[in-house]
Amino acid sequence: MFRRTYYATILCLSLAFSTTVLAQEDAENGRPVLRSAKEIRNKIRGGLIGQIFANLNGLKYEMKFINEPGNVTEYLPALPDGAETDDDTDIEWVYIVAMQEHGLYVPYSYLSSIWLRKINRRIWCSHQYVRYLLGLGVSPEITGDPRVNPWAEFNIAGQFTCEMFGQMAPLMPQTAARHATYYLRIAVDAEPLQATQFFTSMIAAAFETEDISTLLDIGFQAVDPESRVADVIRRTRAWCAENPADWRATRQSIRDAWTKNGGNIRDKNGYELNTAATVAALIYGQGDYVQTAIHAYNFGWDCDNTAAAAGTILGVIRGEQWFRDQGWVCPDVYKNTTRDDMSMDETITSFGDRLIEIAEKQIVAAGGEILALNDEEEAYFIFSEQPKNILPIKELQRIRDESLGLTRQRIFDTIDTEESPEKLTGIAYLAICLDCNTELQQKSPEKWANAVASLNRQEGFLKYVFRDTNFSSADSVKQKLAAAGVRE
């Protein structure tokens, strides 16, 4: 009670002075800070609007600029019909509603049923693979393991579904990274999850600082220094410094460095090119929202996603009111065109309300408080955090190996008890990928034959594996399946 009264009194007397002093202490020592609830909420909503504009306005440029950069010279943010769902925001939307109903960390068993009910269309790459695996009964604890899902090694699902976790953890970059990686491990692994920690930490820190260089430093501290993502960030910043007035030269260096797969999907939807493009767009945009979006579009590749990440950072910095003041057309609509069993009358405002609700739960869960100063004013007492790499590559590998051991045990337990070939379909796939199919075949030859036959009936999945998962790191899975008698 003393702490609540003391800090509330300070804030009432001089909010600006107290937050400046406490911010300095926080930067040095990670001490608690006070922030106006109105201002934090304004920034959360700004991040959402910044993300939506950049994402949806960028769809017309998606995958259009590959070998050469784009030539976008002007951009007026506008959504005359309001916003609509796209995988850049609607995967997070599903997670947020689940968090409201089941808590900040929804158990993976619930997440599996949530995916099966709600996420059934307008998904691609690793998310499409995850959906197939969940449909076969594979646990989300392992659907992001590259040994099971080849897309997970490089896919940018670790980037374009992470931004809101930063918005929901103001001034708490570790919490943002921890929260995001818990959910995004369903679809991606090692390096992509370093990108997750990079972007969520920058977004969480953007509630405190608007300096792009400082934010990039903060994001870098959240990345495993031995990771390839760290190298991408270092090299991209160096090229930008070498070519301060020539973004095309930097773009060429990025393309030359990380176009290594003959121009297939790995060279368009991978974390290297798209992380580099986002970093460069932020640097060349110099804190200007429109210029940052233009650069993100022109750098190309999966550019609606890179623009959305950069747009979220700038949106948090500027806040909702700034966007309103620009007069950019966007009715208060978030039209659901993609997600089953979700609201059909969501608005940008109600979406922002959800983000604010989760942010307040995060603040309280971390030991903070929501302080009522009077009938109209509230403040957030936040235990702010310094950026930190919470999931290094080696730790992720340890987690995956531990999960692998449990999965192998479940495979053998299930083959002993389950009679339905259909329910053994996912077991057959996992056993083949994890190299225990020979043991299962010897242990239960009839069950194994029926399970493989059931797997061979999964025409949509097998087409996606053999025809659409077209990059070299998927060859091992395809070869194992073919050797076990599974073909398209």
Order of alpha helices (4+ residues) and beta strands (2+ residues): alpha-beta-alpha-beta-alpha-alpha-alpha-alpha-alpha-alpha-alpha-alpha-alpha-alpha-alpha-alpha-alpha-alpha-beta-alpha-beta-beta-alpha-alpha-alpha-alpha-alpha-alpha
